[in-house]
Amino acid sequence: MRHPLFMLASTLILTGFSTCKKNSDPPQGSACPAQLTAGATGSKDLTAHTKADSGPTVPMPASGEGMWPWHDISKLDEQALKRRGLKIPLKSLWTPGKGGLARAVIGLRGCTGSFIGTRGLIITNHHCAFRAIQRNSTATDNLLEKGFIAADRKSERNGFGTVVWVFLTQRDVTREILDKIPPDCKDEDRAQFIEDKEKALVKKCEATPNRMCRVSRENHGLRFLLLENLEIRDVRLVAAPPRAMGEFGGEVDNWRWPRHTLDFALLRAYVGKDGSVQDY
């Protein structure tokens, strides 16, 4: 949540499922468990071999790690994932048209956060709620200095323009962009064509009320995904520690573990009973 990994909900990082346990490192030349892709046999022989033009056979460990967009989740081998510790059904992570846990990870301006309940409560980093904390602070009620916690819903504070984006769906638009590039165009013309096409796709997507859309360039432009998000504008400040605790260690300790800090804040997103979105 430290960096603007916007709507990383669109991607499931499975590296942890494909590495060997730290307390049982394999001997030299052995491999981690089998591939996670659908069709993996689970054979004990988990090592692929590539024979060079000259020289001995070179063992190459099969690996299932990678970054898997949500609409590709169904291609993974669920049984292989369960052997690596997956405790929930694969479809609960993401099912096209129905959603899943991907929607628990939300986007904020320059940040991310996570829903931690069924009533819109969100946890994020302290600096991600800094604007709301600062705008609610006064000379006689300095929330930055003393911290804040709402005793009840009525005590929650105005988010002052804080916006939450909830991932809805994504669509591969690679062909829509690349197939229409004029042949033999110059590099700068090609770049401009792609940018214009992206803007057109976003504009069309955002014609639906309360939508925030963007085109994500995957693998440096080999693949383009149109991400559609619900924009919630009624967001309120629920709790935040004093700044001295929320920012303890500053950038010196940032990305270092273990560390001692209360780098968090709680927000709450509100929609109508019918799911409609309104301003604060």
Protein Blocks (a to p, Z undefined) as FASTA:
>chain_A
ZZccehklmpccfklmmpccfklcccehiacdddfbehiaoiablcdcdddfbdcddddd
ddfbdcddfklmmmpcfklmmmnopabdfklmpcghkapjklmpccdehiacddfbfnop
acddfklmmmmmmmmpcfklcfklnopadfbfklpcceehpacdddfbdcdfklmmmmmg
cghiafklmmmmmmmmmmmmmmmmmmpghiacddddeehhiaccdddddddfbdcdfbdc
dfklmmgoijmlgopacddddddcdddddddfkopacdZZ
